[in-house]
Amino acid sequence: MNYNKQFYFDEIKNVFPRIIEYRHTIHKNPELSFQEINTTKYIQQILNSLGIGNKTILKSQPNKTNNDIGVLAKIGNGSHCIALRADIDALPIYEETNATFCSQNDGVMHACGHDMHTAMMLGAAEILKKYENKLQNCVYLIFQPGEELLPGGAKLFIHSNIFSQLNLEAIFGQHINPELEIGKIALCSGPMMASTDELHITISGKGGHGAQPHLSNDVVLAASSLVINFQSIITKFRNPLEPAVLSITSIQTGNSTNVFPNEAKLLGTLRTYNQYLRQKLLEKIKENAELCAKQFDCEVVVNIVNGYPPLVNDNEKSEFIINLGKQLFSNSQVEIAEPKMWAEDFAYYTEILPSAFWFLGTKENNEKEIYPLHSSKLLPTDESMFYGTAMLVATALEY
């Protein structure tokens, strides 16, 4: 490393009280995806106070004023450019943590750690600005809105005029993981998170009396058949060595003991790491849904909302982060991650740039119950941000 680990630890200790303050302020004032107007202003206020040039990147509502969301900041003037990315949006969840900095926006909560991601990036920004003249590269900091909601802020930002002018050669990001111990990071080269597609299926038929099934179309039976049939798609049209999950998670139909309903609505999700397999399975979903409905003289409408692509880490950039983590912490604090069937719009960056994305541990040693991401009781300790900030700063200074 160009700088020893003590250098990084000392610098982060100096700014850590402010990182905690940033996190608590953002956590108290969460904003939903593509509505992060005040969060954006807060980020810009801090960057401006540090003398860091920045500009907003998207609009909450097109063609309106005073609704800018997301921030792009620039530090350094090297000929080679890299980016660090943090997401800034919250979720529609009622918080149940009883924290002193609990959400003041009822029904909205930072339940996925984006408050921490943003705070760590702001802390890293202060340190990088201090050593700007030592940076070998130009470093862009992307405070990205709308990670939690399709089409994803990353996709919109990539398609903007701003992004095309950055000439990035690599991008890096991280996400907290409550299942991983504090002080550890985990990543792998290749696929690390899955693609995601939302399934919205409506089966319709002629309702009638429950005692006269021959005069009706049984949408309940058709829906039940479809759920079972879909599992055959996973088992018989997929190489067993290729991971994929097809889950029907909701069936809504009927409200009486003796009436066949006219309609059944099903919701579900498809996840995989392979884009070719993804398209093949989506085609089978449509085909088999029609066959199941036809079997019971029903009609079906299949609406597939395509979500994020698989998040695929670049081999070289992943090796850089793995080696950096081992030098910064220790060999035992860097793990090869088990890929998750979670989804993350950072995947769009990995499609167009060499990228590395890692998990940051937040699990305390004495923690009896682990609250997962998107839990109303998720409240990772501030301590974990020390290690995440160190990774961001070291990535920028050592790349």
Secondary structure as GFF3:
##gff-version 3
##sequence-region A 1 399
A	DSSP	alpha_helix	5	28	.	.	.	ID=ss1
A	DSSP	alpha_helix	37	49	.	.	.	ID=ss2
A	DSSP	beta_strand	54	59	.	.	.	ID=ss3
A	DSSP	beta_strand	68	75	.	.	.	ID=ss4
A	DSSP	beta_strand	81	87	.	.	.	ID=ss5
A	DSSP	alpha_helix	114	130	.	.	.	ID=ss6
A	DSSP	three_ten_helix	132	134	.	.	.	ID=ss7
A	DSSP	beta_strand	138	144	.	.	.	ID=ss8
A	DSSP	alpha_helix	153	158	.	.	.	ID=ss9
A	DSSP	alpha_helix	161	164	.	.	.	ID=ss10
A	DSSP	beta_strand	168	181	.	.	.	ID=ss11
A	DSSP	beta_strand	185	187	.	.	.	ID=ss12
A	DSSP	beta_strand	190	193	.	.	.	ID=ss13
A	DSSP	beta_strand	195	204	.	.	.	ID=ss14
A	DSSP	beta_strand	208	209	.	.	.	ID=ss15
A	DSSP	three_ten_helix	213	215	.	.	.	ID=ss16
A	DSSP	alpha_helix	219	236	.	.	.	ID=ss17
A	DSSP	beta_strand	244	252	.	.	.	ID=ss18
A	DSSP	beta_strand	259	260	.	.	.	ID=ss19
A	DSSP	beta_strand	263	272	.	.	.	ID=ss20
A	DSSP	alpha_helix	275	295	.	.	.	ID=ss21
A	DSSP	beta_strand	299	306	.	.	.	ID=ss22
A	DSSP	beta_strand	311	313	.	.	.	ID=ss23
A	DSSP	alpha_helix	315	328	.	.	.	ID=ss24
A	DSSP	three_ten_helix	331	333	.	.	.	ID=ss25
A	DSSP	beta_strand	334	336	.	.	.	ID=ss26
A	DSSP	alpha_helix	347	352	.	.	.	ID=ss27
A	DSSP	beta_strand	355	363	.	.	.	ID=ss28
A	DSSP	alpha_helix	384	398	.	.	.	ID=ss29
###
